[in-house]
Amino acid sequence: MRLGDYRTDLNENSITEQDKVAIISLREKLNRKYYDYSSTKPQDDFKISVPRRVAKFQSKLLVKKIEMLYKQLQRSKKLMFKDEQYTLKINYNNYLLTNGFDDKNKLIMQYSYKDFEEREKAVCKVLESFIQYFFNAINNNLNNEMKENIEKQTASLNIKRKSLKGYRDYYINIINIISDNYFDNTDEKQHVINCYTALADEISKNKRIKFHEDYISLDITKQVNIDEILKVIDLTVDEGVNSDFKELFTVFDDFFNYSIENLSDGEAAYLGFYASLYEQISLLTPKKDKYIILLDEPEVRMHPELTRNFINELILFLGDLSEGKKKFQIITSTHSPFILSDILTNNIIYLEKNKDGNCRTVKRGLNTFGTNIHTLLKDGFFMDSTMGEFATNKIRGIISSINICSIQDVTEKNKNEWLYIINSIGEPLIQNRIMKMFNDKFQLDYTDLYNENLKLKGKLKKYEVPRQINETIEVLKRQIEQLQTHVCKLEENYNDKN
């Protein structure tokens, strides 16, 4: 069978070894020419070995992102996720409640909660907003008789007592009326009522939920009870993920959407990647035994420290996910030396574009596993230098100027400019080499050279000068000792020969 062919005639008795394989391609951007958007449905699991599954880096699934974020917060040493608190914002659609296109889109309710305390009022606002959203979503599929029945039955409802519990029951009864008139399937009707009831109970009782104008929020910290947050997510944004009806519909659909505040782009990419991978393997293709995972530069937007840990964490993540029951082959393109240093040489293919713009393989005699990243950048990624081009040109310019200049033609300004650049170089080996060239050219003794540097830096306070002088004296003494050692060795060798 070729990639791109569909298998729609499979059943459990005719599943082959190839049918147990899923090819999952995670990309930042998806090209419709190569990726079929119809292959993202759970019911495609039996045929998903062909074509490739579509998987975006940022899945809608939220629960896994929050779990990964919470896991990162527990770490003692980290360069990312360093904030003590993150905020999960769950937005809800209250447009129809507060505005509405016209009265035909809205369901008229008999009671008002305006006299409630702020929190109780906010809970009612969320619940009533969904009723208006739900009614508007099915409005076009309702005939006149259905609409009249819903309006009459809703108008006849009474609230036993004006409390939060009274209003909660009132809203559940309205959802029940709408569902009775709209759904023919009893199970579907009950599914809607169950989801709405669970939501009403949770936002009424959970004191960790904060209410705002058009969203609710939860704080995520190292000490928080993560299960309480995950439950809210399961009932709102991820509603339907574990439902028997997820293949037919989700109750809240796009009523809720979310954002995680304080995340950098790199942190968001990291969480999105693992959430998407979990979604593909555990939720959409759970019956597969073998996976080919295609990654296109997964390190993009990630902090270097996360990239350095990427392969290790990916292996641990997949191991926990499968519990040893699934096998994975990972194929990735990358420009990261950190990822390259975790891969054995015989598992790497180097690609380079030729003059016609086509890719060709290139042989590199380089042992990558555990290799220094500077070596990998230069030899593994075809780089001329591991230093920025601007700095490289400046340093080369100084070397050239020192070599070709005539001492008589060099002004004090030239020397100060060169010394400024030399003192700014962060690599000690390069800095010392060029400083020696400068010293040899202008025949400065060490004291003069020190004074030139001291004068140029101009940042030392008066009380620091003696300390700097003493440190310089100690350095020079050590250099004298080293030179004396070399002299003694040369004299010994000379005497031995004689």
Backbone torsions as a table, in degrees:
resi	resn	phi	psi	omega
1	MET	NA	139.9	-178.6
2	ARG	-97.3	153.9	172.6
3	LEU	-60.0	134.3	179.1
4	GLY	106.9	-20.9	177.0
5	ASP	-78.4	148.5	178.1
6	TYR	-104.2	145.7	173.2
7	ARG	-118.1	109.3	-178.3
8	THR	-113.9	1.4	-174.3
9	ASP	-106.7	18.4	-175.7
10	LEU	-84.5	146.3	167.8
11	ASN	-137.2	176.2	-172.9
12	GLU	-62.9	-24.3	-178.4
13	ASN	-84.7	-12.8	-176.2
14	SER	-118.0	18.9	-179.4
15	ILE	-74.1	127.2	179.5
16	THR	-98.6	176.1	178.1
17	GLU	-60.8	-38.1	-179.2
18	GLN	-67.5	-30.0	179.6
19	ASP	-70.3	-12.9	178.8
20	LYS	-87.7	-0.1	-176.8
21	VAL	-101.9	136.5	172.9
22	ALA	-118.0	133.4	174.1
23	ILE	-103.8	112.6	-176.7
24	ILE	-111.2	121.4	-178.7
25	SER	-112.1	114.3	177.9
26	LEU	-102.0	124.1	-178.2
27	ARG	-138.7	157.3	176.0
28	GLU	-73.3	-41.5	178.7
29	LYS	-127.1	141.7	-176.5
30	LEU	-112.3	131.5	179.1
31	ASN	-99.2	119.6	-177.3
32	ARG	-60.9	-20.0	178.9
33	LYS	-65.4	-31.6	-175.1
34	TYR	-113.6	-17.5	-174.7
35	TYR	-122.6	130.0	-176.9
36	ASP	-95.2	114.5	-176.9
37	TYR	-69.1	-16.9	-179.5
38	SER	-75.7	-9.1	-176.0
39	SER	-92.7	27.7	-179.5
40	THR	-108.4	7.8	-176.6
41	LYS	-91.7	143.3	-178.3
42	PRO	-58.6	-33.8	-176.6
43	GLN	-71.1	-6.9	176.6
44	ASP	-83.7	2.1	-173.9
45	ASP	-53.5	-38.3	-174.2
46	PHE	-70.2	-17.4	-175.7
47	LYS	-124.4	13.2	-166.7
48	ILE	-78.1	-2.7	176.0
49	SER	-64.2	-23.1	174.9
50	VAL	-144.1	130.4	-4.6
51	PRO	-80.6	-167.8	176.9
52	ARG	-60.8	145.9	172.4
53	ARG	-74.3	146.4	173.4
54	VAL	-87.8	133.8	175.9
55	ALA	-149.2	116.4	175.5
56	LYS	-82.8	153.9	177.2
57	PHE	-61.0	-35.3	-178.6
58	GLN	-104.6	95.2	175.9
59	SER	-80.2	162.9	176.6
60	LYS	-74.5	-22.1	-178.8
61	LEU	-56.8	125.4	-174.4
62	LEU	-104.4	-32.6	-172.3
63	VAL	-56.7	-39.0	-177.4
64	LYS	-73.4	-32.8	176.8
65	LYS	-61.8	-44.5	-178.6
66	ILE	-67.9	-37.8	176.7
67	GLU	-62.5	-42.7	179.2
68	MET	-66.7	-39.3	178.0
69	LEU	-62.5	-45.4	179.7
70	TYR	-62.2	-39.3	178.0
71	LYS	-62.9	-40.6	179.0
72	GLN	-65.8	-36.1	-178.7
73	LEU	-67.0	-22.7	-179.5
74	GLN	-78.1	-15.5	-177.0
75	ARG	-73.8	140.9	-179.1
76	SER	-80.9	-38.4	-179.4
77	LYS	-113.0	119.8	179.7
78	LYS	-157.9	148.9	177.3
79	LEU	-102.2	-12.3	175.5
80	MET	-124.4	170.8	-178.1
81	PHE	53.9	46.4	-175.3
82	LYS	-91.5	-11.3	177.1
83	ASP	-66.7	145.8	180.0
84	GLU	-76.9	-20.5	-177.7
85	GLN	-144.3	135.0	171.6
86	TYR	-118.8	158.1	-177.4
87	THR	-123.7	126.5	174.1
88	LEU	-92.9	115.7	176.7
89	LYS	-100.6	123.6	175.4
90	ILE	-112.8	104.2	-179.1
91	ASN	-80.2	147.5	175.2
92	TYR	-130.2	152.8	-174.1
93	ASN	-86.2	102.5	179.6
94	ASN	-110.1	16.8	-174.7
95	TYR	-61.6	-45.4	-176.4
96	LEU	-67.9	-29.3	178.6
97	LEU	-71.4	-43.4	-175.1
98	THR	-89.7	-24.2	-178.7
99	ASN	-126.5	-81.0	-178.2
100	GLY	84.4	148.2	179.2
101	PHE	-76.1	-44.3	174.1
102	ASP	-165.3	175.8	-175.7
103	ASP	-64.5	-21.0	-179.5
104	LYS	-67.6	-27.1	-178.5
105	ASN	-84.9	-12.6	-173.6
106	LYS	-111.2	150.1	175.5
107	LEU	-100.5	124.7	-176.8
108	ILE	-77.8	125.0	178.1
109	MET	-111.2	150.5	-168.1
110	GLN	-88.6	-17.9	-169.5
111	TYR	-121.8	150.9	-179.4
112	SER	-120.0	144.2	-179.2
113	TYR	-109.7	21.3	-173.9
114	LYS	-63.6	-23.4	-178.0
115	ASP	-88.4	-1.2	-179.0
116	PHE	-71.0	164.8	169.8
117	GLU	-66.4	160.4	-171.1
118	GLU	-56.2	-44.9	-177.2
119	ARG	-66.4	-44.9	179.1
120	GLU	-63.8	-38.7	177.6
121	LYS	-62.0	-41.0	-178.7
122	ALA	-66.5	-38.1	177.6
123	VAL	-62.7	-46.5	179.6
124	CYS	-61.9	-36.3	-179.9
125	LYS	-62.9	-41.8	177.9
126	VAL	-63.3	-47.6	-176.0
127	LEU	-65.6	-42.1	179.5
128	GLU	-71.1	-33.3	178.4
129	SER	-60.5	-39.8	-179.9
130	PHE	-68.6	-37.9	178.7
131	ILE	-58.4	-45.3	178.7
132	GLN	-64.6	-40.1	178.7
133	TYR	-63.4	-46.7	-177.7
134	PHE	-65.1	-44.4	-179.8
135	PHE	-62.7	-42.0	179.0
136	ASN	-65.5	-36.0	-178.0
137	ALA	-65.3	-34.6	-177.3
138	ILE	-100.8	-1.0	-171.9
139	ASN	-55.0	-42.1	-177.5
140	ASN	-68.8	-18.6	-179.7
141	ASN	-95.9	1.0	179.1
142	LEU	-94.5	132.7	173.2
143	ASN	-84.3	174.6	-175.5
144	ASN	-60.6	-38.5	-179.5
145	GLU	-63.7	-42.5	178.7
146	MET	-61.2	-46.3	-178.5
147	LYS	-62.0	-43.0	-179.5
148	GLU	-63.6	-40.9	179.7
149	ASN	-63.1	-43.5	-179.2
150	ILE	-63.6	-43.9	-178.1
151	GLU	-66.4	-42.5	-179.7
152	LYS	-66.0	-46.4	-177.5
153	GLN	-67.0	-36.1	177.9
154	THR	-67.6	-41.1	-179.3
155	ALA	-65.8	-26.0	-177.4
156	SER	-86.1	-4.9	-179.7
157	LEU	-71.3	143.4	176.1
158	ASN	-120.5	145.5	173.7
159	ILE	-96.6	123.2	-176.0
160	LYS	-66.3	-40.0	176.2
161	ARG	-149.6	144.6	-176.8
162	LYS	-83.4	78.9	177.4
163	SER	-136.4	172.3	178.9
164	LEU	-60.7	-41.8	178.5
165	LYS	-64.4	-38.9	178.8
166	GLY	-62.5	-43.0	179.1
167	TYR	-70.4	-37.1	176.6
168	ARG	-56.9	-48.3	179.9
169	ASP	-64.5	-37.1	178.7
170	TYR	-60.9	-46.5	-179.4
171	TYR	-67.7	-37.3	177.9
172	ILE	-65.1	-38.6	177.6
173	ASN	-63.7	-36.9	178.0
174	ILE	-65.9	-44.4	177.0
175	ILE	-59.7	-38.8	178.5
176	ASN	-62.2	-42.7	179.1
177	ILE	-63.7	-47.8	-179.6
178	ILE	-60.0	-45.3	-178.3
179	SER	-65.1	-40.8	178.9
180	ASP	-58.8	-39.6	-176.9
181	ASN	-82.7	-21.4	-173.6
182	TYR	-100.0	-43.5	-173.5
183	PHE	-92.1	136.3	172.0
184	ASP	-88.1	-31.2	-176.7
185	ASN	-84.4	121.2	-177.7
186	THR	-63.2	-38.8	-179.4
187	ASP	-64.2	-40.4	179.3
188	GLU	-65.3	-42.6	178.1
189	LYS	-59.8	-46.3	-178.6
190	GLN	-66.2	-33.4	178.4
191	HIS	-61.5	-44.2	179.0
192	VAL	-63.1	-46.1	-178.4
193	ILE	-63.3	-42.2	-179.5
194	ASN	-62.7	-44.4	-179.3
195	CYS	-64.5	-43.7	-178.3
196	TYR	-68.0	-40.6	179.3
197	THR	-63.2	-43.2	179.3
198	ALA	-62.0	-41.3	177.7
199	LEU	-63.4	-47.1	-178.7
200	ALA	-59.8	-42.9	-179.8
201	ASP	-64.6	-43.3	-174.6
202	GLU	-67.6	-48.9	-176.5
203	ILE	-73.4	-18.6	176.8
204	SER	-77.7	-33.8	-171.5
205	LYS	-102.5	-28.4	-173.5
206	ASN	-75.9	108.7	-176.5
207	LYS	-77.1	-12.9	178.7
208	ARG	-76.0	-18.8	-179.7
209	ILE	-73.8	129.7	174.6
210	LYS	-105.3	139.5	-176.6
211	PHE	-108.0	138.2	-179.8
212	HIS	-131.2	-172.7	-174.4
213	GLU	-56.8	-49.9	-178.4
214	ASP	-137.6	24.9	175.8
215	TYR	-157.5	160.8	170.9
216	ILE	-111.5	159.2	-177.8
217	SER	-143.2	155.1	174.4
218	LEU	-135.7	137.4	177.6
219	ASP	-84.2	137.7	178.7
220	ILE	-115.5	115.2	179.5
221	THR	-131.0	175.3	178.6
222	LYS	-64.7	-30.9	-174.0
223	GLN	-93.8	-7.1	-171.9
224	VAL	-67.8	152.8	172.5
225	ASN	-79.0	101.0	-172.1
226	ILE	-63.8	-29.9	-178.5
227	ASP	-63.9	-33.4	178.6
228	GLU	-66.0	-37.8	178.7
229	ILE	-71.1	-43.4	-178.1
230	LEU	-63.6	-31.9	178.4
231	LYS	-66.2	-41.6	178.0
232	VAL	-63.2	-42.0	178.7
233	ILE	-62.0	-44.0	-178.1
234	ASP	-61.8	-31.0	-177.5
235	LEU	-89.9	-10.1	-176.1
236	THR	-120.4	-86.3	-173.9
237	VAL	-65.0	-44.2	-177.0
238	ASP	-95.3	15.6	179.7
239	GLU	-56.1	133.1	178.8
240	GLY	97.5	-14.3	-178.4
241	VAL	-61.0	-42.6	-178.9
242	ASN	-103.4	16.3	-176.0
243	SER	-88.0	149.3	175.2
244	ASP	-68.7	-17.1	-176.2
245	PHE	-102.9	11.1	-174.0
246	LYS	-63.9	-23.9	179.9
247	GLU	-77.8	-18.7	-178.7
248	LEU	-96.2	-52.3	-179.6
249	PHE	-167.9	160.1	169.1
250	THR	-113.2	144.0	-173.4
251	VAL	-66.9	-48.4	-173.8
252	PHE	-88.0	-17.2	173.2
253	ASP	45.8	-115.9	-179.9
254	ASP	-101.0	17.6	178.9
255	PHE	-63.8	-37.5	177.1
256	PHE	-106.7	143.0	165.0
257	ASN	-144.0	168.3	-168.4
258	TYR	-137.8	166.5	167.9
259	SER	-151.1	149.7	176.6
260	ILE	-110.2	113.7	-174.7
261	GLU	-78.4	149.2	176.6
262	ASN	82.5	-0.9	178.2
263	LEU	-78.6	138.6	170.4
264	SER	-79.0	169.6	177.9
265	ASP	-58.9	-41.1	-179.5
266	GLY	-65.6	-41.0	178.8
267	GLU	-66.2	-40.6	178.8
268	ALA	-64.3	-39.9	178.6
269	ALA	-64.3	-40.6	179.8
270	TYR	-61.5	-50.2	-179.3
271	LEU	-65.8	-40.5	-179.4
272	GLY	-63.4	-37.9	-179.3
273	PHE	-61.0	-50.3	-176.8
274	TYR	-70.9	-33.7	176.0
275	ALA	-63.8	-42.0	-179.4
276	SER	-66.2	-41.5	-179.9
277	LEU	-65.2	-42.8	177.4
278	TYR	-60.9	-44.2	-179.4
279	GLU	-58.8	-46.0	-177.4
280	GLN	-65.7	-44.3	-172.9
281	ILE	-81.9	-48.7	-172.7
282	SER	-85.7	-32.0	-174.2
283	LEU	-101.6	-38.3	-172.7
284	LEU	-100.1	-24.9	178.9
285	THR	-135.0	52.2	-174.2
286	PRO	-68.7	-20.0	-176.2
287	LYS	-87.6	-4.7	-179.0
288	LYS	-76.1	150.8	178.4
289	ASP	-103.4	-30.4	-175.2
290	LYS	-130.2	142.6	-177.3
291	TYR	-131.8	135.4	168.1
292	ILE	-108.3	114.1	-175.9
293	ILE	-105.0	119.1	-179.3
294	LEU	-102.3	120.7	-178.5
295	LEU	-118.6	129.5	179.4
296	ASP	-106.9	100.1	-179.8
297	GLU	47.7	64.0	-177.6
298	PRO	-65.0	-17.9	-176.9
299	GLU	-79.2	-6.7	-177.5
300	VAL	-57.6	129.5	178.7
301	ARG	74.1	1.5	177.6
302	MET	-88.8	146.5	174.1
303	HIS	-61.8	144.9	180.0
304	PRO	-52.9	-35.9	-179.7
305	GLU	-67.6	-37.5	175.9
306	LEU	-67.8	-37.8	178.0
307	THR	-64.8	-40.0	179.7
308	ARG	-61.8	-33.2	-179.2
309	ASN	-93.9	0.0	-168.1
310	PHE	-60.3	-52.9	-176.3
311	ILE	-62.5	-43.7	179.6
312	ASN	-60.7	-46.1	-178.7
313	GLU	-69.8	-35.2	178.4
314	LEU	-63.4	-42.8	179.3
315	ILE	-64.0	-44.2	178.3
316	LEU	-63.9	-40.9	-179.6
317	PHE	-62.0	-48.1	-179.3
318	LEU	-66.6	-34.7	177.4
319	GLY	-64.4	-43.7	178.3
320	ASP	-67.3	-35.5	-176.6
321	LEU	-67.0	-38.8	-173.2
322	SER	-98.8	-18.0	-176.5
323	GLU	52.8	36.6	176.5
324	GLY	78.1	5.7	-176.0
325	LYS	-97.0	-11.5	-179.7
326	LYS	-122.2	155.2	178.3
327	LYS	-116.1	143.8	-175.6
328	PHE	-129.7	136.7	167.7
329	GLN	-117.7	126.1	-177.0
330	ILE	-110.0	125.0	175.9
331	ILE	-119.6	121.1	-176.1
332	THR	-134.9	143.8	167.5
333	SER	-96.6	146.2	-176.2
334	THR	-157.9	153.4	169.8
335	HIS	-117.6	15.8	-175.9
336	SER	-98.5	123.5	175.4
337	PRO	-66.6	-26.1	178.6
338	PHE	-64.4	-44.6	179.0
339	ILE	-66.5	-41.1	-179.8
340	LEU	-61.3	-35.8	-176.9
341	SER	-73.0	-9.8	176.7
342	ASP	-98.8	2.6	-175.1
343	ILE	-114.6	136.8	176.6
344	LEU	-67.8	147.7	-174.4
345	THR	-56.8	-41.2	-175.9
346	ASN	-74.2	-1.9	176.5
347	ASN	-104.8	11.4	-175.4
348	ILE	-115.1	134.8	173.6
349	ILE	-119.4	123.9	178.6
350	TYR	-93.7	133.4	179.9
351	LEU	-120.2	141.4	179.3
352	GLU	-142.8	141.0	178.7
353	LYS	-81.0	136.2	176.0
354	ASN	-88.1	-175.6	-175.7
355	LYS	-65.2	-19.9	178.8
356	ASP	-88.6	-1.4	179.4
357	GLY	88.1	6.3	179.0
358	ASN	-95.9	148.1	179.9
359	CYS	-81.2	142.7	174.2
360	ARG	-137.5	153.0	178.8
361	THR	-78.9	146.8	-179.2
362	VAL	-128.6	136.1	178.2
363	LYS	-88.1	133.6	177.1
364	ARG	-128.7	123.0	179.7
365	GLY	-83.1	68.5	-172.1
366	LEU	-136.4	125.8	172.3
367	ASN	-83.6	110.6	-171.2
368	THR	-85.4	-33.9	-170.8
369	PHE	-62.3	118.8	178.8
370	GLY	73.4	14.3	-177.2
371	THR	-82.5	148.1	176.8
372	ASN	-56.8	137.2	-174.5
373	ILE	-65.6	-27.8	178.9
374	HIS	-66.5	-38.5	176.1
375	THR	-65.5	-42.0	-179.8
376	LEU	-65.0	-40.6	179.6
377	LEU	-61.4	-42.9	-175.6
378	LYS	-76.2	-46.7	-173.8
379	ASP	-95.9	-28.1	-177.1
380	GLY	-89.2	-25.0	-176.4
381	PHE	-118.9	20.0	172.2
382	PHE	58.2	36.5	-179.5
383	MET	-91.4	140.7	177.1
384	ASP	-73.1	-27.3	-177.4
385	SER	-157.3	156.0	174.7
386	THR	-100.3	12.6	178.6
387	MET	-110.9	150.0	178.3
388	GLY	-58.4	144.6	-174.0
389	GLU	-64.7	-36.7	179.5
390	PHE	-62.3	-47.9	179.1
391	ALA	-64.0	-39.8	179.5
392	THR	-59.6	-46.7	-179.7
393	ASN	-64.4	-38.9	178.9
394	LYS	-62.9	-46.5	-178.1
395	ILE	-65.6	-43.3	177.5
396	ARG	-62.0	-37.8	179.5
397	GLY	-63.3	-40.8	178.5
398	ILE	-66.0	-44.4	179.0
399	ILE	-59.0	-45.1	179.9
400	SER	-63.5	-43.1	-178.8
401	SER	-63.5	-43.5	179.5
402	ILE	-62.8	-39.8	-176.5
403	ASN	-69.1	-39.5	-171.2
404	ILE	-98.6	-13.0	-173.2
405	CYS	-73.8	154.0	171.7
406	SER	-97.2	135.4	-175.7
407	ILE	-56.4	-37.4	-177.6
408	GLN	-66.8	-28.0	-175.5
409	ASP	-88.9	-9.7	-176.8
410	VAL	-83.9	125.0	179.3
411	THR	-89.1	166.1	176.9
412	GLU	-62.1	-33.0	178.7
413	LYS	-65.2	-42.3	178.1
414	ASN	-59.3	-47.1	-177.6
415	LYS	-62.0	-42.1	179.7
416	ASN	-64.8	-39.1	178.1
417	GLU	-63.9	-43.6	180.0
418	TRP	-64.7	-43.2	-179.6
419	LEU	-64.9	-35.0	178.2
420	TYR	-61.3	-45.9	179.0
421	ILE	-66.1	-44.8	-178.2
422	ILE	-59.8	-43.9	179.8
423	ASN	-68.6	-18.0	-178.7
424	SER	-88.6	-11.1	-177.6
425	ILE	-70.2	129.3	-176.3
426	GLY	-86.2	-19.5	-179.6
427	GLU	-86.6	111.6	-174.7
428	PRO	-57.3	-39.9	-177.9
429	LEU	-61.6	-47.6	-180.0
430	ILE	-66.3	-43.4	-179.1
431	GLN	-60.0	-46.3	-178.5
432	ASN	-64.9	-39.4	179.7
433	ARG	-61.8	-47.2	-177.3
434	ILE	-70.9	-35.6	177.5
435	MET	-63.3	-37.2	177.3
436	LYS	-65.4	-41.0	176.5
437	MET	-59.1	-45.5	179.8
438	PHE	-61.1	-45.1	-178.8
439	ASN	-63.5	-44.8	-179.7
440	ASP	-64.8	-36.6	-177.1
441	LYS	-66.9	-44.7	-174.0
442	PHE	-101.9	6.5	173.4
443	GLN	51.8	46.7	176.2
444	LEU	-85.6	138.0	170.7
445	ASP	-81.2	172.8	-173.0
446	TYR	-63.6	-33.9	179.3
447	THR	-67.0	-43.4	177.7
448	ASP	-62.9	-42.0	-178.9
449	LEU	-63.3	-42.1	178.1
450	TYR	-61.4	-45.3	-179.6
451	ASN	-63.4	-37.2	177.6
452	GLU	-62.1	-47.2	-178.7
453	ASN	-65.4	-41.7	-178.8
454	LEU	-62.2	-42.7	-179.7
455	LYS	-66.7	-37.6	-176.5
456	LEU	-71.1	-43.1	-177.5
457	LYS	-63.4	-44.4	173.6
458	GLY	57.4	19.2	-176.0
459	LYS	-108.3	-8.0	-175.3
460	LEU	-79.2	134.5	174.0
461	LYS	-77.7	160.0	-174.4
462	LYS	-57.1	-41.6	-176.2
463	TYR	-72.5	-12.3	179.7
464	GLU	-87.1	-18.5	-174.8
465	VAL	-60.6	-49.2	178.6
466	PRO	-56.3	-40.8	179.1
467	ARG	-62.2	-43.1	179.2
468	GLN	-63.6	-39.7	179.6
469	ILE	-64.6	-43.6	179.9
470	ASN	-62.5	-41.0	177.8
471	GLU	-62.5	-40.6	179.4
472	THR	-64.2	-41.0	178.8
473	ILE	-61.0	-42.1	-179.8
474	GLU	-64.0	-40.5	177.8
475	VAL	-61.6	-46.1	-179.1
476	LEU	-64.1	-37.5	177.6
477	LYS	-62.1	-42.3	178.8
478	ARG	-64.6	-37.6	177.6
479	GLN	-65.3	-37.1	177.7
480	ILE	-63.7	-42.6	179.0
481	GLU	-61.7	-42.2	179.3
482	GLN	-64.3	-43.1	179.1
483	LEU	-63.9	-38.3	179.1
484	GLN	-64.0	-38.1	177.6
485	THR	-61.5	-45.1	178.7
486	HIS	-62.7	-40.9	-179.8
487	VAL	-61.7	-45.9	-179.9
488	CYS	-61.3	-39.4	-179.4
489	LYS	-66.4	-44.1	178.6
490	LEU	-62.5	-40.5	179.1
491	GLU	-64.6	-38.9	178.4
492	GLU	-63.5	-45.0	179.3
493	ASN	-62.2	-41.0	-179.8
494	TYR	-63.8	-44.5	-179.7
495	ASN	-65.5	-38.4	179.1
496	ASP	-61.7	-39.7	-179.2
497	LYS	-66.9	-36.6	-179.6
498	ASN	-75.3	NA	NA
